[in-house]
Structures are given as C-alpha cells and as structure tokens.
Amino acid sequence: MESISHPGIIEQVTEDKIIVKIIAMSACSSCHAKGMCNVADMEEKVVEVRKIPHRDFQKNDQVTVSMKKSLGSRAVLLGYIFPFVLMIVTLLLVLFLAGNEGSAGLSAMLVLIPYYWLLYIYRSKLKSTFSFTID
C-alpha cells in the first residue's frame, strides 16, 4: 500500500492524540537557486495523529507521519473537484432556466454554502477517514 510520508516533530502529546508539526516543501524549496528566484515555498503544518497504544512518544521526538496516497486523491475530490462541478452545473442550470447572468453567478457561489456546511457537519467522520499514522 503506497503512502505519502513526511518527517515531523512532536509538538504535544495528550491522552488520545499526538500533535505533530511537519514542514511541507515545494520542489523549489530544495533547489540550490531558490534564493535567486524568490519562489521558495516552505510551510509548517500541524497534523493530529491518534495515539498508538503501548508506544511512548515525547515532545520534540522526530517521527515520520504518513497517510494513504488514495486518501489524498479523495481529499482533492471533496475539496476542489466536487465544488467546482457543483458550481458549473448550478451556473449553467440557472442561466438556462432564468436567463439572468447575475443570478446565475450568485447562485453558483451560494450553492457552496450548503456543500461546505455538509462537510462541516460530517467533519468527525471525515476526520476518522483522513487519519495520519506515525511510522
């Protein structure tokens, strides 16, 4: 099973979770000429990992955090592709039915409110689906 892995440092350990800070780097950030073109992109991200029973982790331990590669594709679908398709379908449908470009554009943007609200409602299920593990 393929996975995406990132090295990280443990920021906090609680009874049921571990907070890990990872540094996400673009391809430019490792380039030897990154200082010349000013497009270096390094970003710190904090991820939450379920605590593994019978394993002891301490703050500042270096770990490797991983997630199944297929989950990354699913996240892109839920976060970008589905909302885009929903907007385009709404735009064309309202434009065809009402014939008003302004209301079509407004409807296409407003349709995202219930979509992201539903994602928010199901966030606990999504959180368990999109879970990181420590290798």
C-alpha positions as CSV (number, residue, x, y, z in Angstrom):
1,M,0.0,0.0,0.0
2,E,1.5,3.3,-1.1
3,S,1.5,6.2,1.3
4,I,2.7,9.8,1.5
5,S,5.2,10.4,4.3
6,H,6.6,13.5,5.9
7,P,9.1,13.8,8.7
8,G,7.9,15.8,11.6
9,I,8.5,16.8,15.2
10,I,6.0,16.1,18.0
11,E,4.6,19.3,19.4
12,Q,2.2,17.9,22.0
13,V,1.2,14.6,23.5
14,T,-2.2,14.1,25.1
15,E,-4.1,11.0,26.3
16,D,-5.7,10.3,23.0
17,K,-3.8,12.2,20.3
18,I,-0.4,13.5,19.2
19,I,0.1,16.8,17.6
20,V,2.9,16.7,15.0
21,K,4.5,19.7,13.1
22,I,5.6,18.9,9.6
23,I,7.3,21.1,7.1
24,A,5.8,20.9,3.6
25,M,8.2,21.9,0.9
26,S,7.6,22.6,-2.8
27,A,10.1,21.4,-5.3
28,C,11.5,24.9,-5.4
29,S,12.5,25.0,-1.7
30,S,15.1,22.3,-2.2
31,C,16.6,23.9,-5.3
32,H,20.1,25.4,-5.0
33,A,18.9,28.6,-6.7
34,K,15.9,29.2,-4.5
35,G,17.3,32.5,-3.2
36,M,17.7,33.9,-6.6
37,C,14.1,33.4,-7.9
38,N,12.2,34.2,-4.7
39,V,9.6,31.4,-5.1
40,A,10.7,29.2,-2.3
41,D,7.7,27.7,-0.6
42,M,8.2,26.1,2.8
43,E,5.2,25.9,5.0
44,E,4.7,24.5,8.5
45,K,1.7,22.4,9.0
46,V,0.3,20.8,12.2
47,V,-1.4,17.4,12.0
48,E,-3.3,15.4,14.6
49,V,-2.5,11.7,14.9
50,R,-4.3,9.2,17.1
51,K,-2.1,8.0,19.9
52,I,-0.8,4.5,19.4
53,P,-1.4,2.3,22.5
54,H,1.7,0.8,24.1
55,R,4.1,3.3,22.4
56,D,5.6,6.1,24.3
57,F,6.1,9.5,22.5
58,Q,7.6,12.6,23.9
59,K,7.6,16.3,22.9
60,N,10.3,17.1,20.3
61,D,10.6,13.5,19.2
62,Q,11.3,13.2,15.5
63,V,8.8,10.9,13.7
64,T,7.5,10.1,10.3
65,V,3.9,10.9,9.6
66,S,2.1,9.1,6.8
67,M,-1.3,8.9,5.1
68,K,-2.5,6.5,2.4
69,K,-2.0,8.0,-1.1
70,S,-5.6,7.3,-2.1
71,L,-6.9,9.5,0.7
72,G,-5.1,12.5,-0.9
73,S,-7.0,12.0,-4.1
74,R,-10.2,11.7,-2.2
75,A,-9.5,14.9,-0.3
76,V,-8.8,16.8,-3.6
77,L,-12.2,15.5,-4.9
78,L,-14.1,16.6,-1.9
79,G,-12.3,20.0,-1.5
80,Y,-11.9,21.1,-5.1
81,I,-13.4,18.9,-7.9
82,F,-16.9,18.3,-6.5
83,P,-17.4,22.0,-5.5
84,F,-16.2,23.1,-9.0
85,V,-18.5,20.8,-10.8
86,L,-21.4,21.8,-8.5
87,M,-20.7,25.5,-9.3
88,I,-20.6,24.9,-13.1
89,V,-23.8,22.8,-13.1
90,T,-25.6,25.4,-11.0
91,L,-24.3,28.2,-13.2
92,L,-25.5,26.6,-16.4
93,L,-28.8,25.4,-14.9
94,V,-29.8,28.8,-13.5
95,L,-28.5,30.6,-16.6
96,F,-30.7,28.2,-18.8
97,L,-33.7,28.5,-16.6
98,A,-33.6,32.2,-15.6
99,G,-31.6,33.7,-18.4
100,N,-30.0,36.1,-16.0
101,E,-26.2,36.0,-15.7
102,G,-26.1,37.9,-12.4
103,S,-28.5,35.4,-10.6
104,A,-26.6,32.5,-12.2
105,G,-23.3,33.7,-10.9
106,L,-24.7,34.4,-7.5
107,S,-26.4,31.0,-7.3
108,A,-23.2,29.3,-8.4
109,M,-21.4,30.9,-5.5
110,L,-24.2,30.4,-2.9
111,V,-24.5,26.7,-3.7
112,L,-21.1,26.3,-2.0
113,I,-22.6,27.3,1.4
114,P,-24.7,24.1,1.9
115,Y,-21.9,22.0,0.3
116,Y,-19.3,23.1,2.8
117,W,-21.8,23.1,5.6
118,L,-22.4,19.4,4.9
119,L,-18.7,18.8,5.0
120,Y,-18.6,20.6,8.4
121,I,-21.5,18.5,9.7
122,Y,-19.7,15.3,8.8
123,R,-16.3,16.5,9.9
124,S,-15.9,13.8,12.6
125,K,-16.5,11.1,10.0
126,L,-14.1,12.8,7.6
127,K,-11.5,13.2,10.4
128,S,-11.6,9.5,11.1
129,T,-11.3,8.7,7.3
130,F,-8.5,11.1,6.7
131,S,-6.2,10.0,9.5
132,F,-2.5,10.2,9.7
133,T,-0.3,7.5,11.3
134,I,3.2,7.5,12.8
135,D,5.6,5.0,11.3
